[in-house]
Amino acid sequence: MKKTLLIVALSVFTLSHALPEEPNVPQIGVKAPSFTAQSTNGKVKFPSDFGKSWKIIFSHPKDFTPVCSSEILELAYQQDDFEKLGAKVIVVSTDILEQHNSWKAALEEVSFQDRDPVEIKFHIVEDNSLDISKKYGMIHSQVSIKENIRGVYFINPENVVRAVYFYPNEVGRNIEEMKRTLIALQKNYSDDSIVTPVNWQPGEDVVVPTLSKADKENLGSPDSDYYQLTWFMTYRKEK
């Protein structure tokens, strides 16, 4: 009897250790996991190398794939826009560094969507060990090990995670939506009294969850910056 129980216990122990760990995606509001790795621009220490910038980690499972290649090209065409917004883009891929360098060189010869070839300035980081992918919860235990390494993480100047997206291999990410999300996050970061409504675009009016007593009393007057669609939906005019 004791021998049987011991065999069962050992079997359970072995099975539990054989199964892959459940993904632990960093939640909004927690510190972004740090890592050190090699990239196409040299060694990277994240997040310390990027100071007080906003940071966007953009991950993918494999180089030389058509969807990911189109995304990296579009990121390259818009990389100056992200720089102007005070954001650093870091691409993470599970292939080895030599592969990254070859892929980068090949992409820089492509005329994408009738535009001239573009230089890729941002880091493409090696994660062949899957260390970064595991820290950021990209590996889902119920599917192929690299199926879900297509995340986007928005990290503020205090290195706190502020938004997380995941995309399947079949759907290309929208770089314009990344910029919109970044700008919306930055707007709230600079003024936490406001949030942005559905389909918000930069320059449009924002939502105010609560109003001061003085602003409530001034609602409806010509000089008020605030207006209501209903009592629970207050907007502020953006000038």
MILOSE-367986 format. One record per residue (C-alpha): residue number from 1; x, y, z. Coordinates in steps of 0.05 Angstrom, whole numbers, plus 5000, padded with zeros to 4 digits. Layout:
// residues N
{vexdren NUM, x X, y Y, z Z}
...
This chain:
// residues 239
{vexdren 1, x 5000, y 5000, z 5000}
{vexdren 2, x 5056, y 5048, z 5020}
{vexdren 3, x 5093, y 5030, z 4956}
{vexdren 4, x 5031, y 5045, z 4914}
{vexdren 5, x 5021, y 5113, z 4948}
{vexdren 6, x 5094, y 5130, z 4937}
{vexdren 7, x 5089, y 5114, z 4862}
{vexdren 8, x 5026, y 5157, z 4855}
{vexdren 9, x 5059, y 5214, z 4892}
{vexdren 10, x 5121, y 5210, z 4849}
{vexdren 11, x 5078, y 5208, z 4786}
{vexdren 12, x 5040, y 5270, z 4806}
{vexdren 13, x 5105, y 5306, z 4824}
{vexdren 14, x 5137, y 5287, z 4757}
{vexdren 15, x 5075, y 5308, z 4717}
{vexdren 16, x 5069, y 5375, z 4752}
{vexdren 17, x 5142, y 5390, z 4737}
{vexdren 18, x 5137, y 5366, z 4665}
{vexdren 19, x 5079, y 5412, z 4648}
{vexdren 20, x 5100, y 5482, z 4625}
{vexdren 21, x 5086, y 5539, z 4672}
{vexdren 22, x 5025, y 5582, z 4660}
{vexdren 23, x 5042, y 5650, z 4629}
{vexdren 24, x 5051, y 5706, z 4678}
{vexdren 25, x 5036, y 5769, z 4638}
{vexdren 26, x 5058, y 5833, z 4674}
{vexdren 27, x 4995, y 5868, z 4696}
{vexdren 28, x 4979, y 5941, z 4684}
{vexdren 29, x 5007, y 5981, z 4741}
{vexdren 30, x 5067, y 5935, z 4758}
{vexdren 31, x 5140, y 5948, z 4745}
{vexdren 32, x 5164, y 5922, z 4677}
{vexdren 33, x 5212, y 5862, z 4684}
{vexdren 34, x 5284, y 5880, z 4671}
{vexdren 35, x 5330, y 5842, z 4624}
{vexdren 36, x 5399, y 5845, z 4592}
{vexdren 37, x 5408, y 5820, z 4521}
{vexdren 38, x 5444, y 5830, z 4455}
{vexdren 39, x 5412, y 5868, z 4398}
{vexdren 40, x 5426, y 5894, z 4328}
{vexdren 41, x 5450, y 5958, z 4362}
{vexdren 42, x 5493, y 5925, z 4415}
{vexdren 43, x 5481, y 5904, z 4486}
{vexdren 44, x 5415, y 5926, z 4518}
{vexdren 45, x 5400, y 5935, z 4591}
{vexdren 46, x 5326, y 5944, z 4598}
{vexdren 47, x 5297, y 5990, z 4623}
{vexdren 48, x 5357, y 6028, z 4651}
{vexdren 49, x 5388, y 6044, z 4582}
{vexdren 50, x 5325, y 6082, z 4563}
{vexdren 51, x 5321, y 6130, z 4621}
{vexdren 52, x 5257, y 6169, z 4630}
{vexdren 53, x 5230, y 6154, z 4561}
{vexdren 54, x 5165, y 6118, z 4547}
{vexdren 55, x 5182, y 6048, z 4523}
{vexdren 56, x 5146, y 6001, z 4476}
{vexdren 57, x 5166, y 5928, z 4473}
{vexdren 58, x 5143, y 5897, z 4408}
{vexdren 59, x 5154, y 5822, z 4405}
{vexdren 60, x 5150, y 5768, z 4352}
{vexdren 61, x 5168, y 5695, z 4347}
{vexdren 62, x 5211, y 5690, z 4284}
{vexdren 63, x 5249, y 5731, z 4234}
{vexdren 64, x 5236, y 5730, z 4158}
{vexdren 65, x 5161, y 5718, z 4167}
{vexdren 66, x 5116, y 5761, z 4122}
{vexdren 67, x 5069, y 5790, z 4174}
{vexdren 68, x 5124, y 5808, z 4223}
{vexdren 69, x 5167, y 5836, z 4166}
{vexdren 70, x 5111, y 5883, z 4145}
{vexdren 71, x 5103, y 5906, z 4218}
{vexdren 72, x 5177, y 5920, z 4227}
{vexdren 73, x 5179, y 5959, z 4162}
{vexdren 74, x 5120, y 6002, z 4182}
{vexdren 75, x 5151, y 6013, z 4251}
{vexdren 76, x 5214, y 6036, z 4215}
{vexdren 77, x 5176, y 6085, z 4172}
{vexdren 78, x 5144, y 6114, z 4234}
{vexdren 79, x 5203, y 6109, z 4282}
{vexdren 80, x 5216, y 6184, z 4280}
{vexdren 81, x 5144, y 6196, z 4301}
{vexdren 82, x 5154, y 6153, z 4363}
{vexdren 83, x 5219, y 6189, z 4378}
{vexdren 84, x 5183, y 6257, z 4374}
{vexdren 85, x 5132, y 6229, z 4423}
{vexdren 86, x 5189, y 6212, z 4471}
{vexdren 87, x 5181, y 6137, z 4463}
{vexdren 88, x 5234, y 6083, z 4449}
{vexdren 89, x 5213, y 6021, z 4411}
{vexdren 90, x 5248, y 5956, z 4427}
{vexdren 91, x 5234, y 5896, z 4382}
{vexdren 92, x 5244, y 5826, z 4414}
{vexdren 93, x 5251, y 5763, z 4372}
{vexdren 94, x 5268, y 5692, z 4391}
{vexdren 95, x 5317, y 5681, z 4334}
{vexdren 96, x 5392, y 5689, z 4344}
{vexdren 97, x 5428, y 5755, z 4334}
{vexdren 98, x 5461, y 5735, z 4269}
{vexdren 99, x 5392, y 5721, z 4241}
{vexdren 100, x 5368, y 5789, z 4265}
{vexdren 101, x 5425, y 5824, z 4230}
{vexdren 102, x 5410, y 5787, z 4165}
{vexdren 103, x 5336, y 5803, z 4170}
{vexdren 104, x 5349, y 5876, z 4185}
{vexdren 105, x 5395, y 5882, z 4125}
{vexdren 106, x 5345, y 5849, z 4080}
{vexdren 107, x 5287, y 5893, z 4104}
{vexdren 108, x 5328, y 5956, z 4092}
{vexdren 109, x 5329, y 5939, z 4018}
{vexdren 110, x 5253, y 5933, z 4012}
{vexdren 111, x 5210, y 5988, z 3982}
{vexdren 112, x 5148, y 5978, z 4024}
{vexdren 113, x 5081, y 6006, z 4000}
{vexdren 114, x 5113, y 6049, z 3946}
{vexdren 115, x 5161, y 6082, z 3995}
{vexdren 116, x 5237, y 6084, z 3990}
{vexdren 117, x 5276, y 6034, z 4032}
{vexdren 118, x 5285, y 6057, z 4104}
{vexdren 119, x 5340, y 6048, z 4156}
{vexdren 120, x 5318, y 6009, z 4218}
{vexdren 121, x 5345, y 6048, z 4277}
{vexdren 122, x 5312, y 6013, z 4336}
{vexdren 123, x 5340, y 5953, z 4373}
{vexdren 124, x 5320, y 5883, z 4350}
{vexdren 125, x 5335, y 5842, z 4412}
{vexdren 126, x 5357, y 5770, z 4414}
{vexdren 127, x 5314, y 5724, z 4457}
{vexdren 128, x 5335, y 5655, z 4433}
{vexdren 129, x 5336, y 5631, z 4506}
{vexdren 130, x 5263, y 5654, z 4514}
{vexdren 131, x 5283, y 5690, z 4578}
{vexdren 132, x 5248, y 5755, z 4559}
{vexdren 133, x 5188, y 5719, z 4530}
{vexdren 134, x 5179, y 5682, z 4596}
{vexdren 135, x 5187, y 5744, z 4638}
{vexdren 136, x 5133, y 5779, z 4598}
{vexdren 137, x 5085, y 5720, z 4597}
{vexdren 138, x 5087, y 5711, z 4522}
{vexdren 139, x 5091, y 5635, z 4522}
{vexdren 140, x 5023, y 5602, z 4530}
{vexdren 141, x 5027, y 5530, z 4555}
{vexdren 142, x 4968, y 5503, z 4516}
{vexdren 143, x 4996, y 5519, z 4447}
{vexdren 144, x 5060, y 5517, z 4408}
{vexdren 145, x 5117, y 5548, z 4448}
{vexdren 146, x 5125, y 5607, z 4401}
{vexdren 147, x 5053, y 5615, z 4379}
{vexdren 148, x 5037, y 5674, z 4423}
{vexdren 149, x 5102, y 5714, z 4424}
{vexdren 150, x 5067, y 5773, z 4391}
{vexdren 151, x 5056, y 5822, z 4448}
{vexdren 152, x 5060, y 5898, z 4453}
{vexdren 153, x 5076, y 5929, z 4521}
{vexdren 154, x 5071, y 6003, z 4536}
{vexdren 155, x 5116, y 6024, z 4594}
{vexdren 156, x 5117, y 6094, z 4624}
{vexdren 157, x 5177, y 6136, z 4646}
{vexdren 158, x 5174, y 6104, z 4716}
{vexdren 159, x 5180, y 6036, z 4682}
{vexdren 160, x 5108, y 6017, z 4699}
{vexdren 161, x 5067, y 5975, z 4651}
{vexdren 162, x 5009, y 6017, z 4626}
{vexdren 163, x 4979, y 5975, z 4570}
{vexdren 164, x 4988, y 5905, z 4539}
{vexdren 165, x 4964, y 5878, z 4472}
{vexdren 166, x 4969, y 5808, z 4444}
{vexdren 167, x 4959, y 5789, z 4371}
{vexdren 168, x 4956, y 5722, z 4336}
{vexdren 169, x 5005, y 5704, z 4280}
{vexdren 170, x 4951, y 5715, z 4228}
{vexdren 171, x 4935, y 5788, z 4243}
{vexdren 172, x 4984, y 5845, z 4231}
{vexdren 173, x 4988, y 5897, z 4285}
{vexdren 174, x 4965, y 5969, z 4273}
{vexdren 175, x 5022, y 6018, z 4283}
{vexdren 176, x 4974, y 6078, z 4280}
{vexdren 177, x 4935, y 6047, z 4338}
{vexdren 178, x 5000, y 6040, z 4376}
{vexdren 179, x 5013, y 6114, z 4368}
{vexdren 180, x 4941, y 6131, z 4388}
{vexdren 181, x 4947, y 6088, z 4450}
{vexdren 182, x 5014, y 6120, z 4468}
{vexdren 183, x 4987, y 6191, z 4460}
{vexdren 184, x 4925, y 6174, z 4501}
{vexdren 185, x 4968, y 6144, z 4557}
{vexdren 186, x 5014, y 6205, z 4555}
{vexdren 187, x 4955, y 6251, z 4560}
{vexdren 188, x 4930, y 6217, z 4623}
{vexdren 189, x 5001, y 6213, z 4650}
{vexdren 190, x 5008, y 6289, z 4645}
{vexdren 191, x 4937, y 6301, z 4672}
{vexdren 192, x 4906, y 6244, z 4711}
{vexdren 193, x 4840, y 6281, z 4718}
{vexdren 194, x 4822, y 6262, z 4646}
{vexdren 195, x 4812, y 6198, z 4607}
{vexdren 196, x 4798, y 6185, z 4533}
{vexdren 197, x 4732, y 6160, z 4505}
{vexdren 198, x 4717, y 6108, z 4451}
{vexdren 199, x 4752, y 6119, z 4384}
{vexdren 200, x 4788, y 6180, z 4413}
{vexdren 201, x 4838, y 6213, z 4367}
{vexdren 202, x 4891, y 6264, z 4387}
{vexdren 203, x 4861, y 6333, z 4390}
{vexdren 204, x 4791, y 6310, z 4405}
{vexdren 205, x 4753, y 6325, z 4469}
{vexdren 206, x 4768, y 6282, z 4530}
{vexdren 207, x 4726, y 6254, z 4587}
{vexdren 208, x 4728, y 6279, z 4658}
{vexdren 209, x 4706, y 6227, z 4709}
{vexdren 210, x 4696, y 6279, z 4765}
{vexdren 211, x 4686, y 6354, z 4766}
{vexdren 212, x 4704, y 6405, z 4820}
{vexdren 213, x 4647, y 6442, z 4853}
{vexdren 214, x 4665, y 6506, z 4816}
{vexdren 215, x 4666, y 6470, z 4748}
{vexdren 216, x 4598, y 6438, z 4763}
{vexdren 217, x 4568, y 6505, z 4779}
{vexdren 218, x 4597, y 6534, z 4715}
{vexdren 219, x 4570, y 6479, z 4670}
{vexdren 220, x 4528, y 6506, z 4613}
{vexdren 221, x 4558, y 6575, z 4614}
{vexdren 222, x 4591, y 6601, z 4550}
{vexdren 223, x 4660, y 6604, z 4582}
{vexdren 224, x 4659, y 6534, z 4610}
{vexdren 225, x 4708, y 6483, z 4582}
{vexdren 226, x 4661, y 6426, z 4603}
{vexdren 227, x 4596, y 6398, z 4575}
{vexdren 228, x 4554, y 6337, z 4589}
{vexdren 229, x 4520, y 6287, z 4544}
{vexdren 230, x 4484, y 6261, z 4605}
{vexdren 231, x 4497, y 6268, z 4680}
{vexdren 232, x 4548, y 6210, z 4679}
{vexdren 233, x 4585, y 6231, z 4616}
{vexdren 234, x 4624, y 6296, z 4623}
{vexdren 235, x 4671, y 6320, z 4569}
{vexdren 236, x 4725, y 6374, z 4568}
{vexdren 237, x 4736, y 6415, z 4505}
{vexdren 238, x 4805, y 6409, z 4475}
{vexdren 239, x 4829, y 6475, z 4446}
